[in-house]
């Protein structure tokens, strides 16, 4: 969803397949219960406290920036979500998954338990709502799932544990993320490794972390 322009409150929204299905029922089952806001398109370096026309014009360049229209690729939009933190927060929360880069061999498995640092006054903590984790190219994994969060949304995403041989992303929700590297040799071609990106986002804090993933060919 996005604003069509920055002078009037007109929204451009794209519904998912599930959203269109619920809307078509026309029985009240289509209800927006949660939403998120982001400022991906804002370049705050354009804020100019030295503007010759005074303080009313400090943010003029930002206010006149073009605004992104809605499109349904969450890898390209909604990266920088607006969050509400307790008053007096001195540090932004950040994520720690125990790895700056992940390298595993074909067929090997790995479990990741993210933690959030500098959140709600704690040095480190696990977020109550869990973490949204996306693998950018699901082909490099033979299985990818999460555990620890049992909401209907999490269960729906986590139900398909076996991945497909198609170059698409896959998202799961949980407190612990389990991944197993592919054993399909044909994916490698003449290469000795495959690379992709794992994106982790705290559902409560909004903190986001990207970790490169490398699958090493063993045979």
N, C-alpha and C positions, 0 to 999 in steps of 0.2 A: 504494500500500500504506500502511496506517496502523494504529496500535494502536487496538483497540476501547475500551480503558480504560487508566488509568494505574496499576492495582493488580496486574495480571497480564499476562504476556507472551502475549497473544492477538492475532494479526495478521489484518487484513482486507485481502485482496489482490484486485485486478481484473486479469485477464489481457487482453492485447491480442488481436486476431483471430489474429495470427500465433502468439502464445503458446498460445491454445486449440487451434490446429491441431497444434502440436508435441506438446502434452499428449495430444491424442486419438490420436496415433500409438502411444503406449505402447511405444516402442522405445528409450527413453533419450535421444532427441534433445532433449527439454525439459530444459535445464540452465540454472540461474541462474549466470552467470559474472561479472556485474558488478552493483553496486547503489549507490544513493546515499542519503544521509540528509539530512534538512532539519529546521529548527525554525521553520517558517513561523508556527505558532500560538502561539509563546512570546513573551510581552511581558516583556522583561527589566527594564523600569522598575518592575515589581512586586517586585523583589528588595529586601528591607527590612532593612538592617543595624542598624536601630534598633528591631527587634522586641523588645517587653518580655520575651519568654520566652527570649531568648538566641539563640545562633548556629544552633542546630538548627532554628530556625523562620524564619530569614532568607528562605528560598525557599519557604515554605509556600504562599503565594498562587500561585506559578508551578506548583508540583507539583499543585495542585488545579484547574488550568485544564482546561476541556474540550479534548479532542484531536480534531483533524480526522480524519474517516473518509476512506477511499480514494475518489478519483474521478479519471477519466482525462483531465482537462483540464490539460495542463501549463502553460497560461497563467495558471492560478489557484492552482496548488499547486507545491511544490518550487522556489519562487523563491529561497529562501535556504538553499542546500545547505551542509552541514558539510564543511569541507575540512581537510586536514593540511598545514601549512606547516613549513618548517625551524625548529628551535629557535633562538630569538633574533631571529625576524622582528619588525621594528619597525613595518613598514607593511603594510597589506593590499594585495594586488594589485588594480589597477583596469585597465579596458580603455580603449583609445583607438582610434577608427575614423577619426579625421581630421575628423569632423563632429559638431557639437552638434545639428544638424537637417539633414535632406536635402530639397532642393527640386529637382525635375527636371521638364522639360517632357514632354508626351506623346511617346512613341516614343524618347525619349532613353535612353541606356545609361550605367551607372555601375558601376565596380568598386571594391570596398572591401577593404582589407587590414588587418584588426585587429592591434593590438599590445597586449601586456600590460605594464603598468608596475609597478615595484616587486616583481618576481617572481624568486625564486631568486638574489637578490643583484644582478640586472641592472637598469639604469635602464629599459630597454625590451627586449622579446624577443618572438619568435613562439613560440607554444606548440606542442610537438611533436605533440600529438594534434589540433591545430586548434581550430576554434570551431564551436559549434552556433548557427545563426542562424535565427530565425523571423520571418516577415512575418505580421502578424496578419490582414490581409485580402488574400489573394492576387489578388483581382480587379484591384487597382490596377497589377499588373505583367503584362506579356505573356510574360516569361520570368524565371526565378529559379533560379539554380544556383550551385554552388561547385566550386572546383578546389583541388588541392594535397594532399588526403588521399585515399588509395586503399584504405582498409579496406573490407571488405564492407558494413558498416553505412553508411558514407559513400556508397559507390557506389549502394546501394539507394535512398537518399534523393535523390541527385543525378541519377538516371537520367531522371526526368521533368522536362524543362527547360521545356516549355510549360505555362503555368498554365491553370486552368479558370475559367469565369465564375461561380463559386460563392463566397459569402462565408464562406470558411473560411481557416484558417491553413495555412502550409506551412513545413516545416523542412528545412534543408540543413546539411551538415557540410563544412568545408573551411578552407583558409588564405586563399583569396581568394574573395570573394562577388561574383557578377555579377547585376545586375538591370537590366531594361529596362521602362520605364513603358508602361502600356497605351495603345493607340491607339483604343480603343472609346469613342466620344463619348457613347453612350447611358448609360453609367455615371454621367456627370456630372449628367444632368438639367439643372436650371437653375443648377447650381453652376459656379464657375470653377475649382474645385480639389477634389481628393480627399485625404483624410488617413488615415493608419494608423500603426502602430508597428512598428519593427524591433527585435527583441530579440537581443542578442549575448551568448553565454556561453562563457567559456574552459573547455575540456574538462579541462585539467589544474589550473588555478588555482581554478576555480569563480567567478571574477569575472564580473559581469553588468552589462550596460549596455543601456538602452533609448533609441532614437533616433527622434524623430518623423519621418515621411516624408510629404511633400506632392507630389502630382502635379498639375502646372499644365495646364489645358486650353489648347490652342493653336488650335483651329478649331471 
